Amino acid sequence: MVQLTGVVLSNNVAEVAAVVLCLLAWRNAHLMVHMDSTFVLGLINSRLLAMERDSWGDTLQHLSRGPPTPLLCYLLYLLRDRAG
């Protein structure tokens, strides 16, 4: 069981955290993640790179109650660290 603490929580933060936990749990495995979160899919498809390019300046606009930028940075790191 994992409990999120210390950040402003929202459903978007929980969805990002769930993907991060999957990537960590199966670091060396090929994964196919099924989800219905258009928010997370948008992040993975291009929004993370655009946010990084813009120095994470519009993070607050995309998260309902606060900018957990370290979580998004870590998600981008984990995605870049994967082979496929």
Biopython code that builds the backbone (N, CA, C, O; Angstrom):
import numpy as np
from Bio.PDB.StructureBuilder import StructureBuilder

atoms = [
    (1, "MET", "N", (0.840, -1.163, 0.000)),
    (1, "MET", "CA", (0.000, 0.000, 0.000)),
    (1, "MET", "C", (0.894, 1.238, 0.000)),
    (1, "MET", "O", (1.934, 1.278, 0.658)),
    (2, "VAL", "N", (0.464, 2.236, -0.749)),
    (2, "VAL", "CA", (1.193, 3.491, -0.846)),
    (2, "VAL", "C", (0.254, 4.608, -0.426)),
    (2, "VAL", "O", (-0.923, 4.622, -0.786)),
    (3, "GLN", "N", (0.796, 5.543, 0.342)),
    (3, "GLN", "CA", (0.013, 6.699, 0.756)),
    (3, "GLN", "C", (0.737, 7.951, 0.303)),
    (3, "GLN", "O", (1.922, 8.129, 0.584)),
    (4, "LEU", "N", (0.023, 8.818, -0.398)),
    (4, "LEU", "CA", (0.602, 10.077, -0.850)),
    (4, "LEU", "C", (0.431, 11.117, 0.239)),
    (4, "LEU", "O", (-0.677, 11.345, 0.724)),
    (5, "THR", "N", (1.521, 11.742, 0.617)),
    (5, "THR", "CA", (1.474, 12.800, 1.622)),
    (5, "THR", "C", (2.437, 13.902, 1.220)),
    (5, "THR", "O", (3.324, 13.696, 0.391)),
    (6, "GLY", "N", (2.254, 15.063, 1.808)),
    (6, "GLY", "CA", (3.217, 16.138, 1.640)),
    (6, "GLY", "C", (3.070, 16.960, 0.386)),
    (6, "GLY", "O", (3.840, 17.895, 0.170)),
    (7, "VAL", "N", (2.102, 16.637, -0.448)),
    (7, "VAL", "CA", (1.853, 17.450, -1.642)),
    (7, "VAL", "C", (0.371, 17.772, -1.687)),
    (7, "VAL", "O", (-0.436, 17.140, -1.006)),
    (8, "VAL", "N", (0.031, 18.741, -2.478)),
    (8, "VAL", "CA", (-1.374, 19.042, -2.694)),
    (8, "VAL", "C", (-1.936, 17.925, -3.555)),
    (8, "VAL", "O", (-1.453, 17.694, -4.664)),
    (9, "LEU", "N", (-2.950, 17.231, -3.060)),
    (9, "LEU", "CA", (-3.448, 16.049, -3.745)),
    (9, "LEU", "C", (-4.672, 16.358, -4.594)),
    (9, "LEU", "O", (-5.494, 17.209, -4.256)),
    (10, "SER", "N", (-4.763, 15.645, -5.696)),
    (10, "SER", "CA", (-5.920, 15.707, -6.574)),
    (10, "SER", "C", (-5.979, 14.380, -7.311)),
    (10, "SER", "O", (-5.064, 13.565, -7.199)),
    (11, "ASN", "N", (-7.046, 14.159, -8.061)),
    (11, "ASN", "CA", (-7.117, 12.930, -8.839)),
    (11, "ASN", "C", (-6.004, 12.884, -9.875)),
    (11, "ASN", "O", (-5.498, 11.805, -10.181)),
    (12, "ASN", "N", (-5.609, 14.039, -10.429)),
    (12, "ASN", "CA", (-4.523, 14.074, -11.404)),
    (12, "ASN", "C", (-3.196, 13.648, -10.780)),
    (12, "ASN", "O", (-2.430, 12.904, -11.393)),
    (13, "VAL", "N", (-2.928, 14.111, -9.582)),
    (13, "VAL", "CA", (-1.699, 13.723, -8.887)),
    (13, "VAL", "C", (-1.708, 12.217, -8.623)),
    (13, "VAL", "O", (-0.690, 11.551, -8.812)),
    (14, "ALA", "N", (-2.837, 11.683, -8.194)),
    (14, "ALA", "CA", (-2.935, 10.247, -7.920)),
    (14, "ALA", "C", (-2.725, 9.432, -9.195)),
    (14, "ALA", "O", (-2.083, 8.382, -9.158)),
    (15, "GLU", "N", (-3.256, 9.900, -10.314)),
    (15, "GLU", "CA", (-3.070, 9.182, -11.576)),
    (15, "GLU", "C", (-1.611, 9.188, -12.012)),
    (15, "GLU", "O", (-1.099, 8.170, -12.477)),
    (16, "VAL", "N", (-0.945, 10.315, -11.867)),
    (16, "VAL", "CA", (0.482, 10.385, -12.201)),
    (16, "VAL", "C", (1.281, 9.482, -11.267)),
    (16, "VAL", "O", (2.170, 8.760, -11.717)),
    (17, "ALA", "N", (0.975, 9.516, -9.979)),
    (17, "ALA", "CA", (1.680, 8.674, -9.011)),
    (17, "ALA", "C", (1.496, 7.192, -9.329)),
    (17, "ALA", "O", (2.431, 6.407, -9.172)),
    (18, "ALA", "N", (0.308, 6.804, -9.772)),
    (18, "ALA", "CA", (0.067, 5.402, -10.119)),
    (18, "ALA", "C", (0.955, 4.963, -11.282)),
    (18, "ALA", "O", (1.493, 3.856, -11.266)),
    (19, "VAL", "N", (1.111, 5.811, -12.277)),
    (19, "VAL", "CA", (1.984, 5.473, -13.405)),
    (19, "VAL", "C", (3.443, 5.405, -12.946)),
    (19, "VAL", "O", (4.179, 4.507, -13.354)),
    (20, "VAL", "N", (3.857, 6.338, -12.111)),
    (20, "VAL", "CA", (5.228, 6.318, -11.580)),
    (20, "VAL", "C", (5.477, 5.022, -10.823)),
    (20, "VAL", "O", (6.525, 4.400, -10.997)),
    (21, "LEU", "N", (4.537, 4.605, -9.990)),
    (21, "LEU", "CA", (4.701, 3.365, -9.234)),
    (21, "LEU", "C", (4.778, 2.143, -10.147)),
    (21, "LEU", "O", (5.543, 1.219, -9.871)),
    (22, "CYS", "N", (4.011, 2.124, -11.213)),
    (22, "CYS", "CA", (4.096, 1.020, -12.182)),
    (22, "CYS", "C", (5.468, 0.974, -12.847)),
    (22, "CYS", "O", (6.077, -0.087, -12.978)),
    (23, "LEU", "N", (5.938, 2.139, -13.260)),
    (23, "LEU", "CA", (7.251, 2.190, -13.913)),
    (23, "LEU", "C", (8.362, 1.762, -12.961)),
    (23, "LEU", "O", (9.327, 1.125, -13.384)),
    (24, "LEU", "N", (8.240, 2.098, -11.700)),
    (24, "LEU", "CA", (9.240, 1.690, -10.711)),
    (24, "LEU", "C", (9.163, 0.201, -10.404)),
    (24, "LEU", "O", (10.191, -0.459, -10.255)),
    (25, "ALA", "N", (7.954, -0.327, -10.310)),
    (25, "ALA", "CA", (7.778, -1.737, -9.939)),
    (25, "ALA", "C", (8.276, -2.685, -11.035)),
    (25, "ALA", "O", (8.783, -3.767, -10.740)),
    (26, "TRP", "N", (8.130, -2.279, -12.280)),
    (26, "TRP", "CA", (8.536, -3.132, -13.395)),
    (26, "TRP", "C", (9.550, -2.397, -14.256)),
    (26, "TRP", "O", (9.336, -2.173, -15.447)),
    (27, "ARG", "N", (10.653, -2.029, -13.632)),
    (27, "ARG", "CA", (11.668, -1.200, -14.292)),
    (27, "ARG", "C", (12.272, -1.837, -15.526)),
    (27, "ARG", "O", (12.544, -1.141, -16.504)),
    (28, "ASN", "N", (12.488, -3.142, -15.505)),
    (28, "ASN", "CA", (13.168, -3.805, -16.614)),
    (28, "ASN", "C", (12.228, -4.609, -17.485)),
    (28, "ASN", "O", (12.677, -5.434, -18.281)),
    (29, "ALA", "N", (10.935, -4.385, -17.351)),
    (29, "ALA", "CA", (9.956, -5.135, -18.129)),
    (29, "ALA", "C", (9.325, -4.230, -19.181)),
    (29, "ALA", "O", (9.220, -3.016, -19.008)),
    (30, "HIS", "N", (8.910, -4.857, -20.270)),
    (30, "HIS", "CA", (8.123, -4.126, -21.262)),
    (30, "HIS", "C", (6.713, -4.014, -20.714)),
    (30, "HIS", "O", (6.116, -5.008, -20.300)),
    (31, "LEU", "N", (6.190, -2.812, -20.712)),
    (31, "LEU", "CA", (4.869, -2.576, -20.145)),
    (31, "LEU", "C", (3.906, -2.053, -21.191)),
    (31, "LEU", "O", (4.277, -1.313, -22.102)),
    (32, "MET", "N", (2.656, -2.460, -21.031)),
    (32, "MET", "CA", (1.564, -1.843, -21.759)),
    (32, "MET", "C", (0.570, -1.417, -20.687)),
    (32, "MET", "O", (-0.086, -2.251, -20.062)),
    (33, "VAL", "N", (0.471, -0.127, -20.486)),
    (33, "VAL", "CA", (-0.388, 0.407, -19.438)),
    (33, "VAL", "C", (-1.690, 0.874, -20.079)),
    (33, "VAL", "O", (-1.682, 1.678, -21.011)),
    (34, "HIS", "N", (-2.794, 0.367, -19.575)),
    (34, "HIS", "CA", (-4.115, 0.782, -20.052)),
    (34, "HIS", "C", (-4.679, 1.775, -19.047)),
    (34, "HIS", "O", (-4.644, 1.530, -17.841)),
    (35, "MET", "N", (-5.193, 2.885, -19.534)),
    (35, "MET", "CA", (-5.754, 3.891, -18.629)),
    (35, "MET", "C", (-6.823, 4.683, -19.360)),
    (35, "MET", "O", (-6.891, 4.699, -20.589)),
    (36, "ASP", "N", (-7.643, 5.330, -18.572)),
    (36, "ASP", "CA", (-8.663, 6.194, -19.161)),
    (36, "ASP", "C", (-8.411, 7.658, -18.818)),
    (36, "ASP", "O", (-9.294, 8.500, -18.984)),
    (37, "SER", "N", (-7.232, 7.954, -18.350)),
    (37, "SER", "CA", (-6.896, 9.320, -17.953)),
    (37, "SER", "C", (-6.357, 10.104, -19.141)),
    (37, "SER", "O", (-5.212, 9.917, -19.551)),
    (38, "THR", "N", (-7.185, 10.976, -19.687)),
    (38, "THR", "CA", (-6.702, 11.815, -20.778)),
    (38, "THR", "C", (-5.627, 12.771, -20.286)),
    (38, "THR", "O", (-4.766, 13.195, -21.057)),
    (39, "PHE", "N", (-5.676, 13.113, -18.996)),
    (39, "PHE", "CA", (-4.653, 13.979, -18.415)),
    (39, "PHE", "C", (-3.280, 13.321, -18.500)),
    (39, "PHE", "O", (-2.337, 13.928, -19.006)),
    (40, "VAL", "N", (-3.157, 12.087, -18.010)),
    (40, "VAL", "CA", (-1.862, 11.398, -18.012)),
    (40, "VAL", "C", (-1.429, 11.072, -19.436)),
    (40, "VAL", "O", (-0.249, 11.194, -19.765)),
    (41, "LEU", "N", (-2.358, 10.662, -20.276)),
    (41, "LEU", "CA", (-1.998, 10.380, -21.669)),
    (41, "LEU", "C", (-1.450, 11.628, -22.354)),
    (41, "LEU", "O", (-0.492, 11.548, -23.123)),
    (42, "GLY", "N", (-2.053, 12.775, -22.078)),
    (42, "GLY", "CA", (-1.551, 14.024, -22.638)),
    (42, "GLY", "C", (-0.155, 14.354, -22.143)),
    (42, "GLY", "O", (0.688, 14.829, -22.904)),
    (43, "LEU", "N", (0.088, 14.095, -20.849)),
    (43, "LEU", "CA", (1.431, 14.317, -20.309)),
    (43, "LEU", "C", (2.451, 13.439, -21.013)),
    (43, "LEU", "O", (3.507, 13.912, -21.435)),
    (44, "ILE", "N", (2.133, 12.170, -21.136)),
    (44, "ILE", "CA", (3.077, 11.215, -21.722)),
    (44, "ILE", "C", (3.300, 11.498, -23.207)),
    (44, "ILE", "O", (4.422, 11.383, -23.699)),
    (45, "ASN", "N", (2.247, 11.865, -23.914)),
    (45, "ASN", "CA", (2.358, 12.071, -25.361)),
    (45, "ASN", "C", (3.146, 13.312, -25.742)),
    (45, "ASN", "O", (3.841, 13.296, -26.758)),
    (46, "SER", "N", (3.067, 14.381, -24.971)),
    (46, "SER", "CA", (3.852, 15.561, -25.357)),
    (46, "SER", "C", (3.902, 16.652, -24.298)),
    (46, "SER", "O", (4.826, 17.465, -24.298)),
    (47, "ARG", "N", (2.945, 16.685, -23.411)),
    (47, "ARG", "CA", (2.832, 17.811, -22.487)),
    (47, "ARG", "C", (4.013, 17.904, -21.526)),
    (47, "ARG", "O", (4.443, 19.008, -21.192)),
    (48, "LEU", "N", (4.549, 16.764, -21.073)),
    (48, "LEU", "CA", (5.705, 16.809, -20.169)),
    (48, "LEU", "C", (6.895, 17.507, -20.825)),
    (48, "LEU", "O", (7.560, 18.333, -20.200)),
    (49, "LEU", "N", (7.154, 17.173, -22.078)),
    (49, "LEU", "CA", (8.278, 17.799, -22.772)),
    (49, "LEU", "C", (8.048, 19.288, -22.955)),
    (49, "LEU", "O", (8.979, 20.083, -22.822)),
    (50, "ALA", "N", (6.815, 19.671, -23.260)),
    (50, "ALA", "CA", (6.512, 21.101, -23.415)),
    (50, "ALA", "C", (6.646, 21.827, -22.084)),
    (50, "ALA", "O", (7.153, 22.948, -22.040)),
    (51, "MET", "N", (6.201, 21.205, -21.005)),
    (51, "MET", "CA", (6.315, 21.832, -19.687)),
    (51, "MET", "C", (7.785, 21.996, -19.301)),
    (51, "MET", "O", (8.179, 23.027, -18.756)),
    (52, "GLU", "N", (8.590, 20.976, -19.586)),
    (52, "GLU", "CA", (10.021, 21.080, -19.287)),
    (52, "GLU", "C", (10.653, 22.193, -20.121)),
    (52, "GLU", "O", (11.444, 22.984, -19.609)),
    (53, "ARG", "N", (10.306, 22.251, -21.391)),
    (53, "ARG", "CA", (10.827, 23.295, -22.278)),
    (53, "ARG", "C", (10.485, 24.688, -21.753)),
    (53, "ARG", "O", (11.285, 25.617, -21.865)),
    (54, "ASP", "N", (9.291, 24.823, -21.180)),
    (54, "ASP", "CA", (8.833, 26.110, -20.664)),
    (54, "ASP", "C", (9.211, 26.307, -19.198)),
    (54, "ASP", "O", (8.621, 27.139, -18.509)),
    (55, "SER", "N", (10.183, 25.550, -18.726)),
    (55, "SER", "CA", (10.667, 25.622, -17.333)),
    (55, "SER", "C", (9.567, 25.355, -16.319)),
    (55, "SER", "O", (9.561, 25.935, -15.233)),
    (56, "TRP", "N", (8.631, 24.472, -16.675)),
    (56, "TRP", "CA", (7.553, 24.027, -15.786)),
    (56, "TRP", "C", (6.653, 25.186, -15.359)),
    (56, "TRP", "O", (5.963, 25.085, -14.345)),
    (57, "GLY", "N", (6.648, 26.274, -16.110)),
    (57, "GLY", "CA", (5.923, 27.470, -15.726)),
    (57, "GLY", "C", (4.413, 27.345, -15.707)),
    (57, "GLY", "O", (3.755, 28.035, -14.928)),
    (58, "ASP", "N", (3.840, 26.482, -16.543)),
    (58, "ASP", "CA", (2.383, 26.388, -16.574)),
    (58, "ASP", "C", (1.871, 25.130, -15.879)),
    (58, "ASP", "O", (0.759, 24.678, -16.151)),
    (59, "THR", "N", (2.673, 24.567, -14.990)),
    (59, "THR", "CA", (2.260, 23.364, -14.278)),
    (59, "THR", "C", (0.970, 23.586, -13.509)),
    (59, "THR", "O", (0.095, 22.720, -13.503)),
    (60, "LEU", "N", (0.844, 24.725, -12.868)),
    (60, "LEU", "CA", (-0.343, 25.013, -12.065)),
    (60, "LEU", "C", (-1.605, 24.987, -12.909)),
    (60, "LEU", "O", (-2.663, 24.583, -12.427)),
    (61, "GLN", "N", (-1.508, 25.407, -14.145)),
    (61, "GLN", "CA", (-2.665, 25.422, -15.033)),
    (61, "GLN", "C", (-3.180, 24.006, -15.294)),
    (61, "GLN", "O", (-4.372, 23.827, -15.543)),
    (62, "HIS", "N", (-2.319, 23.014, -15.244)),
    (62, "HIS", "CA", (-2.693, 21.657, -15.619)),
    (62, "HIS", "C", (-3.014, 20.771, -14.426)),
    (62, "HIS", "O", (-3.515, 19.661, -14.607)),
    (63, "LEU", "N", (-2.748, 21.219, -13.247)),
    (63, "LEU", "CA", (-3.073, 20.453, -12.048)),
    (63, "LEU", "C", (-4.055, 21.264, -11.231)),
    (63, "LEU", "O", (-3.866, 22.463, -11.029)),
    (64, "SER", "N", (-5.092, 20.616, -10.766)),
    (64, "SER", "CA", (-6.222, 21.366, -10.237)),
    (64, "SER", "C", (-5.920, 22.167, -8.983)),
    (64, "SER", "O", (-6.499, 23.237, -8.795)),
    (65, "ARG", "N", (-5.031, 21.686, -8.116)),
    (65, "ARG", "CA", (-4.867, 22.391, -6.845)),
    (65, "ARG", "C", (-3.430, 22.672, -6.465)),
    (65, "ARG", "O", (-3.171, 23.041, -5.320)),
    (66, "GLY", "N", (-2.503, 22.517, -7.358)),
    (66, "GLY", "CA", (-1.128, 22.824, -6.997)),
    (66, "GLY", "C", (-0.135, 22.181, -7.930)),
    (66, "GLY", "O", (-0.485, 21.257, -8.664)),
    (67, "PRO", "N", (1.097, 22.649, -7.920)),
    (67, "PRO", "CA", (2.104, 22.162, -8.855)),
    (67, "PRO", "C", (3.084, 21.155, -8.246)),
    (67, "PRO", "O", (4.127, 21.565, -7.736)),
    (68, "PRO", "N", (2.791, 19.874, -8.282)),
    (68, "PRO", "CA", (3.784, 18.899, -7.799)),
    (68, "PRO", "C", (4.849, 18.649, -8.860)),
    (68, "PRO", "O", (4.990, 17.535, -9.366)),
    (69, "THR", "N", (5.586, 19.685, -9.184)),
    (69, "THR", "CA", (6.573, 19.607, -10.255)),
    (69, "THR", "C", (7.590, 18.482, -10.057)),
    (69, "THR", "O", (7.950, 17.838, -11.043)),
    (70, "PRO", "N", (8.076, 18.204, -8.835)),
    (70, "PRO", "CA", (9.028, 17.103, -8.692)),
    (70, "PRO", "C", (8.447, 15.757, -9.159)),
    (70, "PRO", "O", (9.171, 14.941, -9.729)),
    (71, "LEU", "N", (7.161, 15.523, -8.926)),
    (71, "LEU", "CA", (6.528, 14.284, -9.378)),
    (71, "LEU", "C", (6.522, 14.221, -10.899)),
    (71, "LEU", "O", (6.808, 13.171, -11.475)),
    (72, "LEU", "N", (6.203, 15.319, -11.548)),
    (72, "LEU", "CA", (6.194, 15.338, -13.009)),
    (72, "LEU", "C", (7.607, 15.193, -13.574)),
    (72, "LEU", "O", (7.803, 14.518, -14.585)),
    (73, "CYS", "N", (8.577, 15.812, -12.937)),
    (73, "CYS", "CA", (9.982, 15.656, -13.359)),
    (73, "CYS", "C", (10.409, 14.199, -13.241)),
    (73, "CYS", "O", (11.102, 13.673, -14.112)),
    (74, "TYR", "N", (9.994, 13.559, -12.168)),
    (74, "TYR", "CA", (10.368, 12.155, -11.961)),
    (74, "TYR", "C", (9.691, 11.263, -12.994)),
    (74, "TYR", "O", (10.312, 10.330, -13.503)),
    (75, "LEU", "N", (8.431, 11.537, -13.311)),
    (75, "LEU", "CA", (7.751, 10.774, -14.359)),
    (75, "LEU", "C", (8.501, 10.917, -15.679)),
    (75, "LEU", "O", (8.718, 9.924, -16.373)),
    (76, "LEU", "N", (8.894, 12.122, -16.031)),
    (76, "LEU", "CA", (9.641, 12.328, -17.270)),
    (76, "LEU", "C", (10.968, 11.584, -17.237)),
    (76, "LEU", "O", (11.361, 10.981, -18.236)),
    (77, "TYR", "N", (11.659, 11.617, -16.111)),
    (77, "TYR", "CA", (12.918, 10.877, -15.965)),
    (77, "TYR", "C", (12.694, 9.380, -16.183)),
    (77, "TYR", "O", (13.448, 8.745, -16.919)),
    (78, "LEU", "N", (11.659, 8.809, -15.547)),
    (78, "LEU", "CA", (11.389, 7.381, -15.680)),
    (78, "LEU", "C", (11.023, 7.020, -17.112)),
    (78, "LEU", "O", (11.429, 5.966, -17.601)),
    (79, "LEU", "N", (10.276, 7.859, -17.783)),
    (79, "LEU", "CA", (9.924, 7.587, -19.176)),
    (79, "LEU", "C", (11.156, 7.630, -20.070)),
    (79, "LEU", "O", (11.301, 6.806, -20.973)),
    (80, "ARG", "N", (12.028, 8.572, -19.825)),
    (80, "ARG", "CA", (13.260, 8.674, -20.622)),
    (80, "ARG", "C", (14.204, 7.505, -20.342)),
    (80, "ARG", "O", (14.983, 7.108, -21.209)),
    (81, "ASP", "N", (14.132, 6.965, -19.145)),
    (81, "ASP", "CA", (15.019, 5.877, -18.734)),
    (81, "ASP", "C", (14.632, 4.535, -19.347)),
    (81, "ASP", "O", (15.426, 3.594, -19.333)),
    (82, "ARG", "N", (13.437, 4.444, -19.877)),
    (82, "ARG", "CA", (12.950, 3.177, -20.439)),
    (82, "ARG", "C", (13.414, 3.038, -21.873)),
    (82, "ARG", "O", (13.590, 4.024, -22.589)),
    (83, "ALA", "N", (13.611, 1.789, -22.279)),
    (83, "ALA", "CA", (14.073, 1.513, -23.639)),
    (83, "ALA", "C", (12.955, 1.650, -24.673)),
    (83, "ALA", "O", (13.219, 2.001, -25.823)),
    (84, "GLY", "N", (11.738, 1.384, -24.286)),
    (84, "GLY", "CA", (10.673, 1.407, -25.289)),
    (84, "GLY", "C", (9.381, 1.911, -24.761)),
    (84, "GLY", "O", (8.399, 1.983, -25.499)),
]
sb = StructureBuilder()
sb.init_structure("model")
sb.init_model(0)
sb.init_chain("A")
sb.init_seg("    ")
for serial, (resi, resn, name, xyz) in enumerate(atoms, 1):
    if name == "N":
        sb.init_residue(resn, " ", resi, " ")
    sb.init_atom(name, np.array(xyz, "f"), 0.0, 1.0, " ", f" {name:<3s}", serial, name[0])
structure = sb.get_structure()
